[in-house]
């Protein structure tokens, strides 16, 4: 009995030390898991950041060169690009993001043939949508006049949009290809292709804007040519690279069998992304109704272009998040998917504070990149603190949206965006901008109020995610669709 009592006392004395050791081991294990996952995310996100930045710079460079033709050229091209984003680019981008769920989970489940067929089906669908969008773009001048824009700006913007029509078909081809490579973590070819395209775009745009006599129309034409070059580069790579051998399939009637499933995910995916994009474009359009519309529109277009360019970094992390989460869920590994989701959030927070701090430090300089007008530059400098806040908020919601795409709950994301941005953000922006006479600053503050609510809601949804259930649903989705395809082929 004495020995037992002595042993019990020794165990009690050693218990805190044992717990401390277990705690240290748990922390070390967590750190190892985070480090390994961070490396995987960086391998995908790094090239995607460069790729997205290069693609965004195609429009930015065109806008910058056109802006040096004068305030009218800058404001009209900004309006044209905003409307093109609203009516076409955002729609195709949103629909294509459905592949991050479908192809990402199929690749994780090693259903490689489905990855290729879903990509073909998406490309076919997006080209049909692009045909409809081009009809809207042809009538852009009439649409702008109808919503009350200045007739001179509307005419110039309408002409700019006509010359952007080739871009929409290039975009419809490029987006499925980029998602096809992304879900397989094949990101280096996209990096090389986008960088080569950007290097070619700079002299091409300069020649078309300043030397060809096309002036602002040359900027639109340069964008279309560059997007087609990028799409062609990716087509050649996918067709000939051994890295795509497992998922590369011949074009066949199977591509039509996956269109129904693609559309089911593409519609909420498009709503989720379009509602996000449209909120900012609505702010740009509202600025055109303020007094001195050329100044207000020019300033907000510079701010929007700035955060759009900087958004490429969280977008790269978002792409990495959707890829890692969808792959792990498709493979039936819910714990790994959860680790990927939380790891990417930590990386995003670190990155966003660094970027926003750098932007604030250069607030008196970056306005000159878009305009020589002192009034525009000073106005942009005053807006800089709000833009820095926008960088942080939009970056966080972008990464959370990537997790949503990886899981396949875009319908929840669409509902969140609708409630936060359109029941809160846009009304508050209109009240501050018009009623309280805060003009561009009020419009921007209002839309950021909606963005903050959006980020909070997406964070709550992510924190409450049942990862085991998501993995089970992903496996069921992939293999049920696979069985349906096999039955169809057997009957044929």
ChimeraX attribute file (.defattr): number of C-alpha atoms within 10 A of each C-alpha:
attribute: neighborCount
match mode: 1-to-1
recipient: residues
	/A:1	6
	/A:2	7
	/A:3	8
	/A:4	9
	/A:5	10
	/A:6	11
	/A:7	12
	/A:8	12
	/A:9	12
	/A:10	11
	/A:11	13
	/A:12	12
	/A:13	11
	/A:14	12
	/A:15	12
	/A:16	11
	/A:17	12
	/A:18	13
	/A:19	11
	/A:20	12
	/A:21	12
	/A:22	12
	/A:23	12
	/A:24	12
	/A:25	12
	/A:26	12
	/A:27	12
	/A:28	12
	/A:29	12
	/A:30	12
	/A:31	12
	/A:32	12
	/A:33	15
	/A:34	18
	/A:35	13
	/A:36	13
	/A:37	21
	/A:38	18
	/A:39	11
	/A:40	16
	/A:41	24
	/A:42	18
	/A:43	16
	/A:44	25
	/A:45	28
	/A:46	17
	/A:47	20
	/A:48	30
	/A:49	24
	/A:50	21
	/A:51	26
	/A:52	21
	/A:53	24
	/A:54	22
	/A:55	22
	/A:56	19
	/A:57	20
	/A:58	24
	/A:59	20
	/A:60	21
	/A:61	20
	/A:62	26
	/A:63	25
	/A:64	18
	/A:65	25
	/A:66	30
	/A:67	24
	/A:68	18
	/A:69	16
	/A:70	14
	/A:71	19
	/A:72	19
	/A:73	23
	/A:74	29
	/A:75	29
	/A:76	28
	/A:77	30
	/A:78	28
	/A:79	27
	/A:80	27
	/A:81	22
	/A:82	23
	/A:83	24
	/A:84	23
	/A:85	18
	/A:86	19
	/A:87	20
	/A:88	23
	/A:89	21
	/A:90	20
	/A:91	27
	/A:92	31
	/A:93	22
	/A:94	24
	/A:95	29
	/A:96	30
	/A:97	29
	/A:98	29
	/A:99	31
	/A:100	27
	/A:101	33
	/A:102	29
	/A:103	34
	/A:104	35
	/A:105	33
	/A:106	30
	/A:107	27
	/A:108	25
	/A:109	20
	/A:110	17
	/A:111	19
	/A:112	19
	/A:113	18
	/A:114	24
	/A:115	25
	/A:116	23
	/A:117	25
	/A:118	26
	/A:119	28
	/A:120	25
	/A:121	23
	/A:122	28
	/A:123	23
	/A:124	17
	/A:125	20
	/A:126	24
	/A:127	18
	/A:128	12
	/A:129	18
	/A:130	25
	/A:131	14
	/A:132	13
	/A:133	20
	/A:134	22
	/A:135	12
	/A:136	18
	/A:137	25
	/A:138	17
	/A:139	14
	/A:140	24
	/A:141	24
	/A:142	16
	/A:143	16
	/A:144	21
	/A:145	16
	/A:146	11
	/A:147	10
	/A:148	12
	/A:149	20
	/A:150	15
	/A:151	14
	/A:152	13
	/A:153	24
	/A:154	24
	/A:155	18
	/A:156	20
	/A:157	28
	/A:158	26
	/A:159	21
	/A:160	27
	/A:161	29
	/A:162	21
	/A:163	20
	/A:164	26
	/A:165	22
	/A:166	19
	/A:167	23
	/A:168	25
	/A:169	23
	/A:170	21
	/A:171	24
	/A:172	27
	/A:173	26
	/A:174	24
	/A:175	22
	/A:176	27
	/A:177	23
	/A:178	23
	/A:179	24
	/A:180	27
	/A:181	23
	/A:182	24
	/A:183	29
	/A:184	21
	/A:185	22
	/A:186	19
	/A:187	21
	/A:188	18
	/A:189	18
	/A:190	24
	/A:191	21
	/A:192	17
	/A:193	19
	/A:194	28
	/A:195	19
	/A:196	16
	/A:197	22
	/A:198	24
	/A:199	13
	/A:200	15
	/A:201	24
	/A:202	17
	/A:203	12
	/A:204	19
	/A:205	27
	/A:206	19
	/A:207	17
	/A:208	20
	/A:209	23
	/A:210	17
	/A:211	11
	/A:212	11
	/A:213	11
	/A:214	14
	/A:215	19
	/A:216	29
	/A:217	23
	/A:218	25
	/A:219	30
	/A:220	31
	/A:221	24
	/A:222	26
	/A:223	26
	/A:224	21
	/A:225	19
	/A:226	25
	/A:227	25
	/A:228	20
	/A:229	20
	/A:230	23
	/A:231	24
	/A:232	16
	/A:233	19
	/A:234	22
	/A:235	15
	/A:236	10
	/A:237	16
	/A:238	19
	/A:239	12
	/A:240	12
	/A:241	11
	/A:242	10
	/A:243	13
	/A:244	18
	/A:245	12
	/A:246	14
	/A:247	21
	/A:248	21
	/A:249	16
	/A:250	12
	/A:251	11
	/A:252	10
	/A:253	11
	/A:254	19
	/A:255	19
	/A:256	17
	/A:257	17
	/A:258	21
	/A:259	20
	/A:260	11
	/A:261	16
	/A:262	23
	/A:263	18
	/A:264	12
	/A:265	23
	/A:266	26
	/A:267	18
	/A:268	23
	/A:269	31
	/A:270	24
	/A:271	23
	/A:272	26
	/A:273	23
	/A:274	24
	/A:275	23
	/A:276	23
	/A:277	18
	/A:278	21
	/A:279	20
	/A:280	23
	/A:281	23
	/A:282	18
	/A:283	25
	/A:284	25
	/A:285	22
	/A:286	22
	/A:287	26
	/A:288	24
	/A:289	17
	/A:290	17
	/A:291	10
	/A:292	10
	/A:293	18
	/A:294	21
	/A:295	22
	/A:296	22
	/A:297	26
	/A:298	29
	/A:299	28
	/A:300	28
	/A:301	27
	/A:302	25
	/A:303	22
	/A:304	21
	/A:305	19
	/A:306	19
	/A:307	19
	/A:308	18
	/A:309	18
	/A:310	21
	/A:311	23
	/A:312	23
	/A:313	26
	/A:314	30
	/A:315	26
	/A:316	26
	/A:317	29
	/A:318	33
	/A:319	30
	/A:320	31
	/A:321	31
	/A:322	31
	/A:323	34
	/A:324	32
	/A:325	35
	/A:326	36
	/A:327	32
	/A:328	26
	/A:329	32
	/A:330	34
	/A:331	22
	/A:332	22
	/A:333	19
	/A:334	21
	/A:335	15
	/A:336	18
	/A:337	30
	/A:338	21
	/A:339	17
	/A:340	26
	/A:341	26
	/A:342	18
	/A:343	19
	/A:344	26
	/A:345	21
	/A:346	13
	/A:347	16
	/A:348	23
	/A:349	16
	/A:350	10
	/A:351	16
	/A:352	23
	/A:353	15
	/A:354	11
	/A:355	17
	/A:356	20
	/A:357	14
	/A:358	12
	/A:359	21
	/A:360	17
	/A:361	11
	/A:362	12
	/A:363	20
	/A:364	16
	/A:365	13
	/A:366	17
	/A:367	23
	/A:368	15
	/A:369	15
	/A:370	24
	/A:371	24
	/A:372	15
	/A:373	15
	/A:374	11
	/A:375	11
	/A:376	21
	/A:377	22
	/A:378	16
	/A:379	19
	/A:380	24
	/A:381	19
	/A:382	13
	/A:383	18
	/A:384	21
	/A:385	16
	/A:386	15
	/A:387	24
	/A:388	22
	/A:389	19
	/A:390	24
	/A:391	22
	/A:392	23
	/A:393	21
	/A:394	23
	/A:395	27
	/A:396	26
	/A:397	25
	/A:398	26
	/A:399	29
	/A:400	28
	/A:401	27
	/A:402	30
	/A:403	33
	/A:404	27
	/A:405	30
	/A:406	37
	/A:407	30
	/A:408	26
	/A:409	18
	/A:410	27
	/A:411	18
	/A:412	16
	/A:413	25
	/A:414	21
	/A:415	15
	/A:416	21
	/A:417	27
	/A:418	20
	/A:419	16
	/A:420	22
	/A:421	26
	/A:422	18
	/A:423	12
	/A:424	19
	/A:425	28
	/A:426	25
	/A:427	16
	/A:428	21
	/A:429	27
	/A:430	22
	/A:431	16
	/A:432	20
	/A:433	23
	/A:434	17
	/A:435	11
	/A:436	10
	/A:437	14
	/A:438	16
	/A:439	20
	/A:440	25
	/A:441	18
	/A:442	20
	/A:443	28
	/A:444	28
	/A:445	22
	/A:446	22
	/A:447	25
	/A:448	25
	/A:449	19
	/A:450	24
	/A:451	24
	/A:452	20
	/A:453	20
	/A:454	26
	/A:455	23
	/A:456	15
	/A:457	18
	/A:458	23
	/A:459	15
	/A:460	10
	/A:461	17
	/A:462	18
	/A:463	12
	/A:464	9
	/A:465	13
	/A:466	12
	/A:467	20
	/A:468	16
	/A:469	11
	/A:470	22
	/A:471	25
	/A:472	16
	/A:473	16
	/A:474	29
	/A:475	18
	/A:476	13
	/A:477	16
	/A:478	21
	/A:479	15
	/A:480	12
	/A:481	16
	/A:482	17
	/A:483	11
	/A:484	12
	/A:485	15
	/A:486	12
	/A:487	11
	/A:488	12
	/A:489	11
	/A:490	8
	/A:491	6
	/A:492	6
